[in-house]
């Protein structure tokens, strides 16, 4: 997995995740998001346009990050899940925890 960090519209920190979010690399994403949170960021969007697979540990890290961010008064949104990932979030009921947008642009709206 590789990811890119960008600031959109000045306030929202966007993480573009490429490849897979799995046990072997989930800590990289977690550390990067927590570093931004400690730096004062409160609005996060994780874009999964180029992500094909997320395992249970990847889901766990997203849940953990969402909780930490909410405790700090922020929000973590997800965007651009492919059909398989969307089904995964629905089956695990995580679609009720996250605001999931169809596109990056939609995810950035009304943030």
C-alpha positions in Angstrom: 0.0 0.0 0.0 1.1 3.5 -0.7 -0.8 6.6 0.1 -0.7 10.3 -0.7 -1.7 13.0 1.7 -3.2 16.2 0.4 -4.9 19.2 1.8 -8.1 20.0 0.0 -9.9 23.4 0.4 -7.4 24.3 3.2 -9.1 22.3 6.0 -9.7 18.8 4.8 -6.8 16.3 4.8 -7.3 13.7 2.1 -5.5 10.3 2.1 -5.4 8.5 -1.3 -4.9 4.8 -0.5 -3.4 2.7 -3.3 -3.4 -1.1 -3.3 -4.6 -2.9 -0.2 -5.2 -1.9 3.4 -4.0 -4.9 5.3 -2.3 -6.1 8.5 1.1 -5.5 7.0 0.6 -1.8 6.3 -2.3 -0.5 8.3 0.1 1.1 10.9 1.5 3.5 8.2 -1.9 4.9 7.6 -2.8 5.1 11.2 0.5 7.0 12.1 0.0 9.4 9.3 -3.6 10.2 10.2 -2.7 10.6 13.9 0.2 12.9 13.1 -2.2 15.2 11.2 -4.7 15.0 14.1 -2.0 16.0 16.5 -1.0 18.8 14.2 -4.5 20.3 14.5 -6.4 18.8 11.6 -10.0 17.7 12.3 -11.5 16.9 8.9 -10.3 13.8 7.1 -11.3 12.0 3.9 -9.9 8.6 2.9 -10.2 8.1 -0.8 -10.3 4.4 -1.9 -10.4 5.0 -5.7 -7.3 2.9 -6.1 -7.9 0.4 -3.4 -8.9 -3.2 -4.2 -8.9 -4.9 -0.8 -9.3 -4.1 2.9 -8.8 -6.9 5.5 -10.3 -7.0 9.0 -7.2 -5.3 10.5 -7.6 -2.5 7.9 -11.3 -2.1 8.9 -10.2 -2.1 12.6 -7.7 0.7 12.0 -10.4 2.8 10.3 -12.8 2.2 13.2 -10.1 3.1 15.7 -9.1 6.3 13.8 -12.8 7.3 13.5 -13.2 7.0 17.3 -10.0 9.0 18.0 -10.9 11.7 15.5 -14.5 12.1 16.9 -13.1 12.3 20.5 -11.1 15.4 19.2 -14.2 17.0 17.7 -13.4 15.9 14.1 -14.8 13.7 11.4 -13.4 10.9 9.2 -15.2 10.3 5.9 -14.6 7.6 3.2 -15.1 7.9 -0.5 -14.9 6.0 -3.8 -15.3 2.4 -2.5 -15.6 -0.1 -5.2 -18.5 -2.5 -5.3 -16.7 -5.2 -3.2 -15.6 -2.8 -0.6 -19.0 -1.2 -0.4 -20.5 -4.6 0.2 -17.9 -5.3 2.9 -18.9 -2.1 4.7 -22.6 -3.0 4.4 -22.2 -6.6 5.7 -20.1 -5.4 8.7 -22.6 -2.6 9.3 -19.7 -0.1 9.2 -21.6 1.9 6.6 -23.6 3.2 9.6 -20.4 4.4 11.4 -18.9 6.2 8.4 -20.2 8.8 6.0 -19.4 7.1 2.7 -19.4 9.2 -0.5 -19.5 7.8 -4.0 -16.7 10.3 -5.1 -14.0 12.4 -3.6 -15.9 15.6 -4.6 -19.1 14.3 -2.9 -17.0 13.5 0.2 -15.7 17.0 0.4 -19.1 18.7 0.1 -20.5 20.3 3.2 -17.5 19.3 5.3 
